[in-house]
Amino acid sequence: MAIRLNSTRTDRDLFGRSKMWGCPDLPDSLGYPEVKVNDDGELVDDPMAFVCQIRLEDIASLDPENTLPHKGMLYFFASLDYFLGNLDALASPGMGEWDERYFKVLYSESCEDLHTHRIVYDDGSEYGLPAEELSFEPCSDKEDGMKLLGRPYLDEIEELYPGWTSLLQLDEDDEHGLRFYDSGMLCFLEKEGHINCYLHSF
């Protein structure tokens, strides 16, 4: 069984809740992930795009096999700027298996004492897409779209990672301008505590 992610725009305060995009609510023990990139000969820290945070109690009833913990918060980050339309992005991992520098999955055992981490440009605008509320529903194990758990929808990815769980699958989303070249999917894959990230595009 897998879990479909449905994101919805809302005026509700999403602090400490399951959400997609926006700004992460992190405990002091977890810093905001960055990747070092070359900017005109100088190494600089480039923030990764915040993808989503999952309050794990929200999906406990949809995870009867206890694949994930049922308490705390799970966070996903990736170098997605290029795929969100910034064609001049300094960190653009490309197709295939991503180097671990370009993605990060974080876990906090508690949803208490969180602090919202905002990144603001020089002009005062906020980095990233507006936050959307997440809701969840069961879906088939090998489903397309945005989902947690199950198997990769694309056979090409599953053949490369036999026995791996598709921890998070990101599909293209025209509404948010998320495009993986002509057409593709990005999968965070997990097996025995090891996490890989793979982008396949047609």
C-alpha positions as a printed NumPy array, in Angstrom:
array([[  0.   ,   0.   ,   0.   ],
       [  1.129,   3.552,  -0.726],
       [ -0.141,   6.964,   0.364],
       [ -1.211,   9.669,  -2.056],
       [ -0.322,  13.285,  -1.203],
       [ -2.987,  15.886,  -1.919],
       [ -1.932,  19.515,  -1.508],
       [ -4.414,  22.357,  -1.136],
       [ -4.021,  26.114,  -0.847],
       [ -5.303,  27.4  ,   2.443],
       [ -5.323,  30.444,   4.711],
       [ -4.848,  28.214,   7.766],
       [ -1.723,  28.492,   9.864],
       [  0.306,  25.411,   8.85 ],
       [  2.954,  25.71 ,  11.544],
       [  3.829,  22.216,  12.788],
       [  1.393,  20.598,  10.359],
       [  1.902,  18.404,   7.316],
       [  2.543,  20.736,   4.392],
       [  4.093,  20.957,   0.966],
       [  6.367,  23.827,  -0.06 ],
       [  6.503,  26.949,   2.083],
       [  9.014,  27.006,   4.949],
       [ 10.021,  24.077,   7.161],
       [  9.3  ,  24.029,  10.896],
       [ 12.479,  22.518,  12.3  ],
       [ 13.769,  21.794,  15.815],
       [ 17.012,  23.46 ,  16.885],
       [ 18.843,  20.152,  16.369],
       [ 18.242,  20.235,  12.598],
       [ 19.712,  22.935,  10.408],
       [ 18.379,  24.016,   7.014],
       [ 20.156,  21.901,   4.356],
       [ 22.457,  23.663,   1.889],
       [ 24.714,  22.56 ,  -0.948],
       [ 28.071,  24.109,  -1.771],
       [ 28.175,  25.425,  -5.338],
       [ 30.664,  27.329,  -7.466],
       [ 29.543,  30.899,  -8.081],
       [ 32.047,  32.602, -10.411],
       [ 34.97 ,  30.801,  -8.814],
       [ 33.754,  31.19 ,  -5.232],
       [ 32.248,  28.349,  -3.184],
       [ 28.961,  29.453,  -1.648],
       [ 26.194,  27.736,   0.316],
       [ 23.014,  27.399,  -1.746],
       [ 19.825,  26.481,   0.153],
       [ 17.966,  23.408,  -1.056],
       [ 14.293,  23.726,  -1.909],
       [ 12.021,  22.617,   0.9  ],
       [  9.664,  20.021,  -0.566],
       [  7.433,  18.936,   2.316],
       [  7.134,  17.987,   5.957],
       [  5.024,  15.032,   7.052],
       [  3.617,  14.901,  10.58 ],
       [  3.856,  11.146,  10.914],
       [  0.836,  10.703,  13.161],
       [ -1.226,  11.969,  10.21 ],
       [ -0.335,   8.903,   8.141],
       [ -0.101,   6.262,  10.901],
       [ -3.445,   4.651,  10.014],
       [ -2.355,   4.439,   6.351],
       [  0.919,   2.678,   7.216],
       [ -0.202,  -0.596,   8.853],
       [  3.159,  -2.248,   8.162],
       [  4.979,   0.426,  10.219],
       [  7.292,   1.274,   7.359],
       [  7.753,   4.712,   8.896],
       [  7.724,   5.856,  12.53 ],
       [  4.269,   6.93 ,  13.701],
       [  5.428,   9.958,  15.658],
       [  7.56 ,  12.964,  14.9  ],
       [  8.142,  14.825,  11.63 ],
       [  9.76 ,  13.777,   8.362],
       [ 11.269,  16.458,   6.091],
       [ 12.33 ,  16.355,   2.439],
       [ 14.682,  18.807,   0.708],
       [ 16.217,  18.777,  -2.776],
       [ 18.03 ,  21.012,  -5.256],
       [ 14.927,  21.688,  -7.343],
       [ 15.39 ,  25.318,  -8.373],
       [ 16.198,  24.454, -11.995],
       [ 13.149,  22.187, -12.206],
       [ 10.959,  24.93 , -10.746],
       [ 11.872,  27.27 , -13.593],
       [ 15.126,  28.911, -12.496],
       [ 17.24 ,  27.928, -15.487],
       [ 20.229,  29.796, -14.023],
       [ 20.229,  27.712, -10.84 ],
       [ 23.741,  27.004,  -9.594],
       [ 22.906,  23.528,  -8.275],
       [ 21.325,  21.365, -10.983],
       [ 21.984,  17.657, -10.43 ],
       [ 20.556,  16.444, -13.77 ],
       [ 19.203,  13.022, -14.658],
       [ 20.049,   9.708, -13.047],
       [ 21.186,   9.078,  -9.482],
       [ 21.802,  12.283,  -7.558],
       [ 24.869,  12.819,  -5.458],
       [ 23.866,  12.929,  -1.782],
       [ 24.924,  16.592,  -1.679],
       [ 21.784,  17.526,  -3.634],
       [ 19.059,  16.078,  -1.432],
       [ 18.331,  15.568,   2.234],
       [ 15.778,  13.666,   4.297],
       [ 15.572,  14.706,   7.956],
       [ 13.643,  13.224,  10.854],
       [ 12.657,  14.673,  14.211],
       [ 11.233,  12.362,  16.872],
       [  9.139,  15.213,  18.23 ],
       [  6.819,  17.836,  16.777],
       [  7.409,  20.105,  19.781],
       [  9.715,  23.123,  20.051],
       [  9.803,  23.734,  16.308],
       [ 10.892,  26.981,  14.66 ],
       [ 10.002,  28.144,  11.162],
       [ 13.074,  28.63 ,   8.967],
       [ 12.518,  31.355,   6.375],
       [ 14.947,  32.313,   3.64 ],
       [ 14.476,  35.808,   2.257],
       [ 16.088,  37.354,  -0.814],
       [ 17.687,  40.802,  -0.767],
       [ 14.473,  42.325,  -2.13 ],
       [ 12.48 ,  40.898,   0.786],
       [ 10.723,  38.172,  -1.196],
       [ 10.543,  34.715,   0.349],
       [ 12.415,  31.774,  -1.157],
       [ 10.282,  28.877,  -2.338],
       [  6.665,  28.28 ,  -3.275],
       [  3.714,  29.214,  -1.02 ],
       [  2.855,  26.568,   1.554],
       [ -0.04 ,  24.201,   0.891],
       [ -1.848,  21.934,   3.333],
       [ -1.345,  18.198,   2.846],
       [ -3.972,  15.509,   3.176],
       [ -3.49 ,  11.807,   2.611],
       [ -5.365,   8.834,   1.19 ],
       [ -4.44 ,   5.257,   0.348],
       [ -3.461,   4.429,  -3.223],
       [ -2.1  ,   1.454,  -5.099],
       [  1.458,   0.333,  -4.455],
       [  2.647,   1.335,  -7.942],
       [  0.793,   4.62 ,  -8.449],
       [  1.815,   7.706, -10.396],
       [  1.586,  11.229,  -8.991],
       [  2.827,  12.515,  -5.637],
       [  2.977,   9.71 ,  -3.071],
       [  4.693,   8.224,  -0.053],
       [  5.842,   4.593,   0.131],
       [  5.046,   1.801,  -2.303],
       [  7.074,   1.102,  -5.435],
       [  8.349,   3.549,  -8.056],
       [  5.764,   4.125, -10.765],
       [  8.429,   4.081, -13.475],
       [  9.667,   0.582, -14.279],
       [ 13.079,   1.986, -15.181],
       [ 13.624,   3.193, -11.611],
       [ 12.284,   0.009, -10.009],
       [ 14.589,  -2.121, -12.164],
       [ 17.587,  -0.102, -11.009],
       [ 16.576,  -0.354,  -7.328],
       [ 14.984,  -3.782,  -6.8  ],
       [ 13.54 ,  -4.143,  -3.306],
       [ 13.829,  -0.435,  -2.488],
       [ 10.867,   1.517,  -1.104],
       [  9.783,   4.668,  -2.92 ],
       [  9.938,   6.833,   0.179],
       [  8.687,   9.92 ,  -1.689],
       [  7.759,  10.185,  -5.352],
       [  7.554,  13.615,  -6.981],
       [  5.675,  13.849, -10.252],
       [  5.589,  16.808, -12.603],
       [  3.114,  19.49 , -11.578],
       [  2.181,  22.221, -14.041],
       [  0.327,  24.208, -11.369],
       [  3.563,  24.737,  -9.455],
       [  5.837,  24.867, -12.498],
       [  7.608,  21.641, -11.474],
       [  9.017,  20.05 , -14.642],
       [ 11.633,  17.321, -14.968],
       [ 12.886,  18.117, -18.459],
       [ 10.38 ,  16.854, -21.075],
       [  8.592,  14.52 , -18.659],
       [  9.808,  12.659, -15.617],
       [  9.712,  11.761, -11.938],
       [ 12.036,  12.202,  -8.983],
       [ 12.098,   9.414,  -6.393],
       [ 13.583,   9.363,  -2.908],
       [ 14.339,   5.668,  -2.402],
       [ 15.03 ,   3.854,   0.861],
       [ 16.439,   0.445,   1.744],
       [ 17.787,  -0.644,   5.123],
       [ 18.249,   2.945,   6.268],
       [ 20.104,   4.079,   3.137],
       [ 18.497,   6.764,   0.967],
       [ 19.115,   7.501,  -2.697],
       [ 17.477,   9.988,  -5.032],
       [ 16.93 ,   9.257,  -8.723],
       [ 15.522,  11.355, -11.557],
       [ 14.226,   9.641, -14.672],
       [ 13.038,  11.642, -17.647],
       [ 11.629,  10.424, -20.945]])
